[in-house]
Amino acid sequence: MSTRIDRANSLIQKTLQQILHFQMNDPRIDDFVGVSKVELSPDFRHCKVKIAFTDGKYERAKTVLDVLKKSEGFIKHRLGEMLDMPQIPKLEFIFDKNLQNALRVDELLKKINVPPLKKEGDDDEQL
C-alpha cells in the first residue's frame, strides 16, 4: 500500500476517533466505542471504518452501527472541516470482530489446563 494512503488512513482514523468522542452527543457512542482500523480505497472515494468495543458489550454493535450510519452526513461534514482533503470519502461502518475473537480465544485458553513445558536441560535423570 502506498505511503500516501497509509498517512490518510492514520489521519482519518485519529480524526474519526476525535469526532466520535468529543463531537457526537449520542449517549450510545461512549468511551468504549473506538475506531480500530480505517481502510481507504486507492481513489479516496470509499472508506471502511472498523468499529471495536473495548468493554466487551458486543450485543450493542448493531445499535451503534445504526447510529453511525445515520450520522454519516454529520461525521463527513466534520471530517471535511478538520481535514484538508480534496473530497471526503463515503464511510462504511463495520463491526470489528478481531478484539471479540481475541478475548474469546483468551477465555478458552484459560479454561484449558495445560502443564508447563519442560526446558531443554530439565531432565528427570541426573548423570
Secondary structure, 3 states (H helix, E strand, C coil): CCHHHHHHHHHHHHHHHHHHHHHCCCCCCCCCEEEEEEEECCCCCEEEEEEEECCCCHHHHHHHHHHHHHCHHHHHHHHHHHCCCCCCCEEEEEECCHHHHHHHHHHHHHHCCCCCCCCCCCCCCCC
